[in-house]
């Protein structure tokens, strides 16, 4: 049996997670110009992979049960139990099972509002909690869940503050609620107490997002058609929400406080998983429904290990510029942004929470704690004024002040409140440690959303792509697989590899194997190039269909039915571009260093981008794929080939 590695492999102790930050509200995709590319390093602190034997209940070492008619005043019809019939494992997943037929005699539920419990409960279900086993303040919280298809059931993955005060003062974070599982919308929201004068949306004494701003539609298909990864990143200054690796909303502490509302998210929270019945979700359409949970994982932010020197790219309104010292670094020299040309003033060393240029550290002047305090270069002393945290919404935060590095004045950077409207000036893409940035075992049967082996990125296939143990089958017309973010930075060194098998002999059109979307074209095409009649690595010099395209030549020609590992390695600092075939270098070229531009769209397999549209679809199968956020060594590329080739020798 082939195990779904994305679902069954635990996350490594330190994981890099790249996400993007958008304002609250529906968004179908990452819009051009939105911040993307920052990395946060995480350490896993808690998880449940639900691998206990079939018929087992949830692990009592990790989960407790809320039992009874819990009393949420919205007319729900379930009675929660601790019975295995309502929450059980099958060796790979947890199932929460809501059904009729075994409600304890005499149990009563509310009809609506604050009315007494006067009607018979219709279903039993389960609500699992960790308030006695696990709590955490800040971090990344995620679960891979398949919701039921029937309407009238209300699955949720959420968190509440410690029970030192009552709801809503104790706080609530809804990572995922699906009030109509047969539909396509996921609901999310942080919730706190509505103080006098609070101007945010209010209900039952609590504030939350407006209903239209707390709903996200991740795909055209109902959420119940497969598993989705629902997650959120919770920092002191903001909370972000994501589906399948795509961050679609961020709520900032400062914005909530400015609205006169309470922010209760500075304490430990515990987790909840439950399947409610009726109430806000409507009358149950069937007598039974199940919610399947593949895993729940929690991480905490970690200081990045090691030291790396590279440019720190500005994003959003600062796009195209880099963090720099205003002049030769000396005590008191201002920090600014300028064009991302090579040069010592743009080279930033990231080490142990410090950001260094020319041997001096970025320093909040006089250890200032107020917005508008300048940031300067100063002798490195490791004080709180020189500590910076790279957050997953692309912010660089000084924890001592709780303020973000801002480039609203590009000639004199300051720290400022971290808010939604200011974030476009507070988004950065710092250098990341040299490592494998993603690996997808695409030949493992996993549905249409595949988490990579680090748990950091999700590859989603569309257009009715079929899956089997011999890879993702693509028809060459409209089917492809994409991540929600670029994964790699196309202005820095990177390497991309994928196993491919064409169904037909090549002809007079290009076939894209991998690329990162720009606005008009892909930043690169690992592809079959019909002009040369060979596999190739093709790079446009700008984000335009009129750009000068440079392509490696001399690689072998594709053969229908043959598996090949294609690898492209790009080094913008020297302009070197190398194509590897089956683990060995086959052809190379040198590109002017000015030709590399930053693409902020999706990393895609099986297609490219042309004239603002998906194009050059690959006709065949795609197997295991990997990206590196640096120029991988020849030996590492060959090792990936040797480690995976046995899957395809007889396929």
ROMIKOL-498076 format. One line per 5 residues: number of its first residue (from 1); their letters; for each residue x, y, z of C-alpha. Coordinates in steps of 0.1 Angstrom, whole numbers, plus 2048, in hexadecimal, padded with zeros to 3 digits. Each point is the difference from the previous one (the first is absolute). Example, Ala and Ser with C-alpha at 12.3 -4.5 7.8 and 13.67 -1.06 7.14 Angstrom:
<nodes>
1> AS> 87B/7D3/84E ~ 80E/822/7F9
</nodes>
This chain:
<nodes>
1> XXXXX> 800/800/800 ~ 80D/823/7F8 ~ 7FC/818/81D ~ 7F5/824/7FA ~ 821/810/80B
6> XXXXX> 7F1/823/802 ~ 7E6/7F3/819 ~ 814/7E7/814 ~ 823/80F/804 ~ 805/815/81E
11> XXXXX> 80E/823/7FB ~ 824/805/806 ~ 80B/813/820 ~ 807/820/7ED ~ 7E9/809/7E2
16> XXXXX> 800/81E/7E9 ~ 7DE/80B/7F7 ~ 7FA/81A/7E5 ~ 7DF/812/7FF ~ 7F1/821/7F5
21> XXXXX> 7EB/81A/811 ~ 7E0/810/7F2 ~ 7E6/816/811 ~ 7E1/7EE/80E ~ 7E7/7F5/7E6
26> XXXXX> 7FB/7E8/7E3 ~ 81C/7FC/7E8 ~ 803/7E5/7E5 ~ 825/803/7FB ~ 81F/814/808
31> XXXXX> 7FC/821/7EF ~ 81E/810/7EE ~ 814/816/817 ~ 7F3/7F1/820 ~ 81C/7F8/819
36> XXXXX> 80D/7DD/7FD ~ 820/7ED/807 ~ 80A/806/824 ~ 80A/7E2/815 ~ 7FA/7F7/824
41> XXXXX> 813/7E3/810 ~ 7EA/7EA/815 ~ 805/7E4/81A ~ 7E5/7E7/805 ~ 7F3/7FF/823
46> XXXXX> 7E2/7E9/7FF ~ 7EE/7E9/7E8 ~ 7E8/7E4/7FC ~ 804/7EB/7E0 ~ 7E3/7E9/80A
51> XXXXX> 812/7DF/7F9 ~ 7F2/7EC/81D ~ 7F0/7DF/7F7 ~ 7DE/7FF/7EF ~ 7E4/802/819
56> XXXXX> 814/814/819 ~ 7F2/820/80E ~ 814/821/801 ~ 820/7FD/815 ~ 7F7/80B/824
61> XXXXX> 823/80D/803 ~ 7F8/81A/7E6 ~ 7DB/806/800 ~ 7E4/803/819 ~ 7DA/801/7F9
66> XXXXX> 7E6/81A/806 ~ 7E1/7EC/809 ~ 7DB/80B/7FF ~ 7EC/81A/7EF ~ 81A/81B/801
71> XXXXX> 7E8/81D/7FE ~ 80B/816/7E3 ~ 7E1/815/7FB ~ 7F9/7FA/7DC ~ 7E9/7E3/800
76> XXXXX> 819/7E3/7FA ~ 7F1/7DD/803 ~ 81E/7EB/80A ~ 808/7EF/822 ~ 826/7FC/803
81> XXXXX> 80D/7DF/80E ~ 821/7F0/808 ~ 7F5/7DF/7EE ~ 817/7F0/7E7 ~ 7E1/7FF/7E9
86> XXXXX> 803/825/7FC ~ 826/804/7FE ~ 816/7E4/7F4 ~ 821/7F9/7ED ~ 806/7E9/7E3
91> XXXXX> 826/7FE/800 ~ 803/81E/7E9 ~ 7E5/819/80A ~ 7EA/80C/81B ~ 7DA/800/7F8
96> XXXXX> 7E7/815/813 ~ 7DE/7EF/7FA ~ 7E0/813/806 ~ 7E1/7EA/7FD ~ 7DD/7F9/80C
101> XXXXX> 7F4/7E1/813 ~ 813/801/821 ~ 7F8/820/811 ~ 7FC/7FB/826 ~ 7DC/800/80B
106> XXXXX> 7F4/821/80D ~ 81C/816/7F2 ~ 7F4/822/7F6 ~ 80E/81A/7E8 ~ 7F7/825/7FA
111> XXXXX> 7EB/80B/7E4 ~ 812/821/7FB ~ 80E/81E/813 ~ 802/7FF/826 ~ 7E0/7EB/803
116> XXXXX> 7FF/7E3/819 ~ 808/7DD/7F4 ~ 7DE/7F3/7F6 ~ 803/7EB/7E1 ~ 80E/7DD/7FC
121> XXXXX> 824/7FF/7F2 ~ 800/7ED/7DF ~ 825/7F6/7FC ~ 81E/7F5/814 ~ 822/80D/7F6
126> XXXXX> 822/808/80E ~ 813/81F/80B ~ 825/7FA/807 ~ 814/819/815 ~ 824/804/80C
131> XXXXX> 7FA/817/81E ~ 80E/7E7/818 ~ 81B/7F2/7EA ~ 80E/81C/7EA ~ 800/825/7FD
136> XXXXX> 816/819/7ED ~ 804/825/7FB ~ 809/80A/7DD ~ 80C/7E9/7E4 ~ 7F3/7EE/7E1
141> XXXXX> 7E1/7EA/804 ~ 7F4/7E9/7E4 ~ 7EA/7E2/7F9 ~ 7F9/7EB/7E1 ~ 7DB/7FA/7FF
146> XXXXX> 7E5/7F2/7E9 ~ 7DE/810/809 ~ 7DF/7EE/7FB ~ 7EC/805/7E0 ~ 7DE/803/810
151> XXXXX> 7F1/821/809 ~ 7F4/806/824 ~ 821/7F6/80F ~ 81A/818/80E ~ 824/7F4/802
156> XXXXX> 81A/816/811 ~ 825/802/809 ~ 805/81C/819 ~ 811/80C/820 ~ 7F6/811/820
161> XXXXX> 812/813/81B ~ 806/7F2/823 ~ 7E1/7FE/815 ~ 80A/81C/818 ~ 7E3/815/7F1
166> XXXXX> 7E0/7F8/7EE ~ 7FA/802/7DB ~ 805/817/7ED ~ 819/811/817 ~ 816/7E0/800
171> XXXXX> 803/803/7DA ~ 7F9/7E8/7E3 ~ 812/7F9/7DF ~ 7EC/7EE/7E6 ~ 81A/7F0/7E9
176> XXXXX> 7E5/7EF/7EC ~ 7DA/7FF/802 ~ 7EB/7F3/7E3 ~ 7DB/807/806 ~ 7F5/7F1/7DF
181> XXXXX> 818/7E4/7F9 ~ 7F1/7F9/7DE ~ 80A/823/7F6 ~ 822/80F/7F8 ~ 804/81A/81C
186> XXXXX> 815/7FE/81F ~ 7F9/817/81D ~ 81C/80E/816 ~ 804/81B/81B ~ 810/80B/820
191> XXXXX> 7E6/809/81A ~ 803/815/820 ~ 7EB/814/818 ~ 7EE/81F/7F1 ~ 80A/81C/817
196> XXXXX> 7EB/820/801 ~ 807/814/7E1 ~ 80D/7E2/7EC ~ 7F9/806/7DB ~ 806/7DD/7F3
201> XXXXX> 7E4/7E8/7F7 ~ 7EE/7F5/821 ~ 7EB/7E2/809 ~ 7F6/7F3/823 ~ 819/818/811
206> XXXXX> 81D/7F5/7EA ~ 812/811/7E4 ~ 80B/7EE/7E0 ~ 804/806/7DC ~ 7E2/80A/7EB
211> XXXXX> 7F0/7E1/7F2 ~ 809/809/7DC ~ 824/806/80B ~ 803/7DF/813 ~ 7F9/7E9/7E3
216> XXXXX> 819/7F2/7E6 ~ 7FA/7EA/7E2 ~ 820/7EC/7F9 ~ 7F4/7EE/7E0 ~ 7E2/7FB/7E9
221> XXXXX> 7FB/7DD/80E ~ 7ED/7F9/821 ~ 817/7FE/81E ~ 7F2/7DD/806 ~ 80F/7F1/7E1
226> XXXXX> 822/7FB/811 ~ 818/808/81C ~ 80B/825/805 ~ 81B/80E/817 ~ 7F0/81B/816
231> XXXXX> 81A/814/813 ~ 80A/821/810 ~ 81E/813/80B ~ 7FC/812/822 ~ 819/81A/80A
236> XXXXX> 7FF/81B/81B ~ 7F7/81A/7E5 ~ 7E9/7ED/7E8 ~ 7EE/7E0/7F8 ~ 7FF/7F2/7DC
241> XXXXX> 7E9/7E6/7F2 ~ 808/7E7/7E4 ~ 7F1/7E3/7EB ~ 818/7E8/7EE ~ 81E/817/806
246> XXXXX> 7EF/81F/7F2 ~ 7FD/81C/81A ~ 7E0/813/7F8 ~ 7FB/817/81E ~ 813/811/81C
251> XXXXX> 7F2/812/81E ~ 817/818/812 ~ 800/807/826 ~ 805/826/7FB ~ 7E2/802/7E8
256> XXXXX> 7EA/7EE/81A ~ 80C/817/81D ~ 7FB/81F/7EA ~ 7DC/7F5/7FB ~ 7FB/801/826
261> XXXXX> 7FD/7DA/804 ~ 810/7E7/816 ~ 81E/7EB/7F4 ~ 801/7E1/816 ~ 81A/7ED/7EB
266> XXXXX> 81E/804/818 ~ 7FA/7E1/815 ~ 801/7DA/7FB ~ 7E4/7F1/7EB ~ 7F4/7DC/7FE
271> XXXXX> 7F4/7ED/7E1 ~ 7DD/7F3/7F8 ~ 7F3/7E9/7E4 ~ 7DB/7FA/7FE ~ 7E3/7F8/7E8
276> XXXXX> 7E0/813/80A ~ 7DE/7FA/7F3 ~ 7E5/818/7F5 ~ 7FF/823/80E ~ 811/81A/7E9
281> XXXXX> 807/7E4/7E7 ~ 7DB/7F8/7FA ~ 7EC/7E0/803 ~ 814/7E1/7FB ~ 7FB/7F2/7DD
286> XXXXX> 808/7DC/80A ~ 801/7EC/821 ~ 825/7FB/801 ~ 820/813/7F6 ~ 825/7FD/807
291> XXXXX> 81D/817/802 ~ 822/7F0/7F9 ~ 821/80E/80E ~ 821/7F5/7F3 ~ 816/813/818
296> XXXXX> 802/81E/818 ~ 822/811/803 ~ 80C/81E/814 ~ 820/813/7FD ~ 812/81C/811
301> XXXXX> 816/81B/7F0 ~ 825/7F9/803 ~ 81E/815/7FB ~ 810/7F6/7DF ~ 81F/7EB/805
306> XXXXX> 821/808/7EE ~ 80A/81F/7ED ~ 7F8/80A/7DC ~ 809/820/7EC ~ 7EB/80C/7E3
311> XXXXX> 7E9/81C/7F6 ~ 7E0/808/813 ~ 7E6/808/7E5 ~ 7E3/818/806 ~ 7DD/7F4/7F7
316> XXXXX> 7DF/812/7FB ~ 805/825/7FA ~ 826/7FB/806 ~ 803/7E6/7E4 ~ 81F/803/7EB
321> XXXXX> 814/810/81C ~ 816/7F0/81A ~ 809/807/824 ~ 821/814/802 ~ 816/816/814
326> XXXXX> 7FE/824/7F5 ~ 827/802/7FE ~ 81E/7ED/80C ~ 7F3/7F0/821 ~ 80A/814/81F
331> XXXXX> 7EE/808/820 ~ 7E2/816/7F9 ~ 7FE/7FA/7DA ~ 7DC/7FE/7F4 ~ 7F0/7E1/7F2
336> XXXXX> 7EE/804/7DF ~ 7F5/7ED/7E1 ~ 80F/803/7DD ~ 801/7ED/7E0 ~ 80A/7DC/804
341> XXXXX> 821/803/7EE ~ 81E/7EB/80C ~ 815/812/81A ~ 80C/7FE/824 ~ 7E6/819/80D
346> XXXXX> 7E4/7E8/7F5 ~ 810/7E1/80F ~ 7EE/7F7/820 ~ 80C/7E4/818 ~ 7E4/7EF/814
351> XXXXX> 80D/7EF/81F ~ 7EF/7F8/822 ~ 7E6/81B/7FC ~ 818/81B/7F5 ~ 801/811/7DE
356> XXXXX> 823/80C/7F7 ~ 80E/816/7E4 ~ 826/806/7FE ~ 806/7F2/823 ~ 7E6/817/811
361> XXXXX> 7DD/7F7/80B ~ 7DD/80F/7F8 ~ 7F8/812/820 ~ 7E0/812/80D ~ 80E/821/80A
366> XXXXX> 803/805/825 ~ 7EC/7E0/805 ~ 7E1/813/7F6 ~ 7DE/7F2/807 ~ 7EA/819/7ED
371> XXXXX> 7F5/800/7DC ~ 817/815/7EA ~ 820/7F8/812 ~ 81C/7FF/7E6 ~ 814/7E0/7F9
376> XXXXX> 826/805/7FD ~ 820/7ED/7FC ~ 812/7FB/821 ~ 81B/7EA/810 ~ 7F1/7DE/806
381> XXXXX> 7F8/7FB/825 ~ 7E4/7E7/7FF ~ 7E8/816/814 ~ 7DA/800/7FA ~ 804/81E/7E9
386> XXXXX> 813/7E9/7E7 ~ 7EA/7E1/801 ~ 7E9/7FA/7E2 ~ 7E7/7E4/7FB ~ 7F7/7F5/7DC
391> XXXXX> 7DB/7F9/800 ~ 7ED/7EB/7E7 ~ 7EC/81E/7F4 ~ 821/80F/7F3 ~ 804/818/81D
396> XXXXX> 821/808/812 ~ 7F5/806/824 ~ 815/80E/81C ~ 7F2/7EC/81E ~ 80C/819/81A
401> XXXXX> 7EA/81B/7F2 ~ 7E6/7EA/7EE ~ 804/816/7E1 ~ 807/7F8/7DC ~ 81C/80C/7EA
406> XXXXX> 7F0/819/7E8 ~ 80C/80E/7DF ~ 7E4/81A/7FB ~ 81D/819/7FF ~ 818/7ED/7EA
411> XXXXX> 81D/816/809 ~ 7FC/7FC/826 ~ 7F2/7E0/80D ~ 7EE/800/821 ~ 7EC/7E8/816
416> XXXXX> 7DA/805/7FF ~ 7E0/7EF/80B ~ 7F9/7DF/7EE ~ 7DF/806/7EF ~ 7ED/7F5/7E1
421> XXXXX> 803/821/7EE ~ 825/805/808 ~ 80A/7DC/7F8 ~ 807/809/7DB ~ 81E/814/80E
426> XXXXX> 809/7E6/81A ~ 804/7E0/7EA ~ 822/7F1/7FA ~ 810/7E1/7F2 ~ 81F/7F8/814
431> XXXXX> 819/7E6/7F5 ~ 7F9/7DC/80C ~ 818/7E5/80A ~ 80D/7EA/7E3 ~ 7EA/7E1/800
436> XXXXX> 7E6/7EC/7EE ~ 7E2/817/800 ~ 7E5/7E6/7F5 ~ 7FD/7DC/7F6 ~ 7E0/7F1/7F2
441> XXXXX> 7FC/7DA/7FC ~ 7E8/806/7E3 ~ 7FF/7DC/7F8 ~ 7EF/7F8/822 ~ 7DA/7FD/7FC
446> XXXXX> 7F4/81F/813 ~ 7E2/810/7F0 ~ 803/823/7F2 ~ 811/812/81C ~ 823/7F2/809
451> XXXXX> 814/80D/81E ~ 825/7FF/7FB ~ 815/7EA/817 ~ 80A/81D/817 ~ 7DC/809/805
456> XXXXX> 807/823/7F4 ~ 7F0/803/7DE ~ 7E2/7F1/7EE ~ 7FF/7F7/7DB ~ 7DC/802/7F3
461> XXXXX> 7F7/7F0/7DE ~ 7E2/80D/7EC ~ 7EC/7F8/7E1 ~ 7F7/7DD/80A ~ 824/7F4/803
466> XXXXX> 800/7DA/807 ~ 818/7F1/81A ~ 810/7DE/801 ~ 820/7F0/80E ~ 810/809/7DE
471> XXXXX> 7FC/825/805 ~ 7E7/81C/7F9 ~ 7F1/7FB/7DD ~ 7FD/820/7EC ~ 7EE/803/7DF
476> XXXXX> 815/81C/7F0 ~ 7E3/817/7FC ~ 7F5/80F/822 ~ 80C/7EA/81C ~ 81D/80A/816
481> XXXXX> 80C/801/824 ~ 809/820/813 ~ 80C/80B/822 ~ 7F1/820/80F ~ 820/813/801
486> XXXXX> 821/801/7EC ~ 813/7EA/81A ~ 821/80D/7F1 ~ 80C/823/7F9 ~ 807/805/7DB
491> XXXXX> 819/81C/806 ~ 816/7EA/816 ~ 80F/7DE/7F9 ~ 7E8/7E3/7FD ~ 7FD/7DC/7F3
496> XXXXX> 7E0/7EE/7F3 ~ 7FD/7DB/7F8 ~ 7E3/7EA/7F5 ~ 7FB/7DE/7F1 ~ 7EB/801/7E0
501> XXXXX> 7F3/7E7/7E6 ~ 7F0/80D/7E0 ~ 7E3/7ED/7F2 ~ 807/80A/7DC ~ 81E/808/7EA
506> XXXXX> 809/825/800 ~ 7F4/817/7E5 ~ 7FE/825/7F8 ~ 7F6/80D/821 ~ 813/805/821
511> XXXXX> 7F8/7EB/81F ~ 806/810/822 ~ 80B/7E9/81C ~ 805/81B/81B ~ 800/825/804
516> XXXXX> 7F7/81E/817 ~ 7E5/817/7F4 ~ 807/824/7F9 ~ 7E5/818/7F5 ~ 804/7F9/7DB
521> XXXXX> 818/7E3/7FD ~ 812/7E7/815 ~ 821/80A/80F ~ 80E/7E0/7F3 ~ 7F4/7E1/7EC
526> XXXXX> 80F/7DE/807 ~ 7F2/7F2/7E0 ~ 800/7EE/7DF ~ 80A/81C/7E7 ~ 7F2/7F9/7DE
531> XXXXX> 819/818/7EF ~ 81E/7EB/80B ~ 7EC/7DF/801 ~ 80F/7F8/823 ~ 7FB/803/825
536> XXXXX> 80B/823/80A ~ 801/81B/81B ~ 7F1/820/7F1 ~ 802/823/811 ~ 7EF/820/7F3
541> XXXXX> 814/81F/808 ~ 7E1/814/80D ~ 7DC/7F9/809 ~ 7F3/806/7DD ~ 7F8/7EB/7E2
546> XXXXX> 817/817/7EC ~ 81E/7F7/816 ~ 820/7F1/7F3 ~ 7FE/7DB/808 ~ 820/7ED/806
551> XXXXX> 7FF/7DA/800 ~ 819/7E4/806 ~ 805/7E9/7E2 ~ 80F/7DF/7FB ~ 7EC/7EC/818
556> XXXXX> 7F0/7DF/7F5 ~ 7DE/7FE/7EE ~ 7E2/7F3/813 ~ 7F3/7DD/7F9 ~ 7DC/7F6/804
561> XXXXX> 7FC/7E8/81D ~ 823/806/80F ~ 804/80E/823 ~ 81B/81C/804 ~ 80B/814/81D
566> XXXXX> 804/824/7F5 ~ 813/819/816 ~ 807/825/7FA ~ 819/813/814 ~ 802/826/7FF
571> XXXXX> 81A/817/80F ~ 7F7/825/7FB ~ 820/80D/811 ~ 815/7F1/7E3 ~ 7E5/7FB/7E6
576> XXXXX> 807/7DA/7FE ~ 7E3/7EA/7F5 ~ 804/7DA/7FF ~ 7E9/7E5/7F4 ~ 804/7DD/80F
581> XXXXX> 7F0/7E1/7F2 ~ 7FD/7E1/815 ~ 817/80F/81B ~ 81C/80B/7E9 ~ 808/822/7F1
586> XXXXX> 7F9/800/7DA ~ 801/824/7F4 ~ 806/823/80F ~ 7FF/825/7F6 ~ 809/821/80F
591> XXXXX> 7E5/81B/803 ~ 807/825/807 ~ 7FB/806/825 ~ 7E8/81D/7F8 ~ 7E8/7E7/7F0
596> XXXXX> 7F3/7F1/821 ~ 7DF/80E/80D ~ 7EA/7F7/81E ~ 7E1/7EB/7F9 ~ 7E7/800/81C
601> XXXXX> 7E5/7E8/7F3 ~ 7FC/7DA/804 ~ 81A/7E5/7FB ~ 7EF/7E9/7E7 ~ 807/7DD/7F3
606> XXXXX> 7F2/7F6/7DE ~ 7FA/823/7F2 ~ 810/822/7FA ~ 7F2/823/7FD ~ 7FD/814/7E0
611> XXXXX> 7EE/821/7F8 ~ 7F0/801/823 ~ 7F1/7DD/7FC ~ 809/7DC/809 ~ 810/7F0/7E1
616> XXXXX> 819/7E6/7F2 ~ 7EF/7E3/813 ~ 813/7E0/804 ~ 7F0/7E0/7F0 ~ 80A/7E3/817
621> XXXXX> 809/7F7/823 ~ 813/813/81B ~ 810/7ED/81C ~ 816/80A/81E ~ 80A/825/800
626> XXXXX> 819/814/815 ~ 80B/824/803 ~ 81F/80F/811 ~ 803/824/80B ~ 824/801/7F4
631> XXXXX> 816/7F2/7E4 ~ 800/7DC/809 ~ 821/7ED/7FD ~ 804/7E7/7E4 ~ 803/7E5/81A
636> XXXXX> 7DF/80A/810 ~ 7EE/7FF/7DF ~ 80E/7DE/7F7 ~ 7F7/7F3/823 ~ 7DB/80B/7FA
641> XXXXX> 801/7ED/7DF ~ 80F/7E0/810 ~ 7E7/802/81E ~ 7E1/801/7E9 ~ 809/7EE/7E0
646> XXXXX> 7F4/7DE/80B ~ 7DC/80D/800 ~ 802/806/7DB ~ 817/7E6/7F1 ~ 7E2/7E8/7F9
651> X> 7E4/819/801
</nodes>
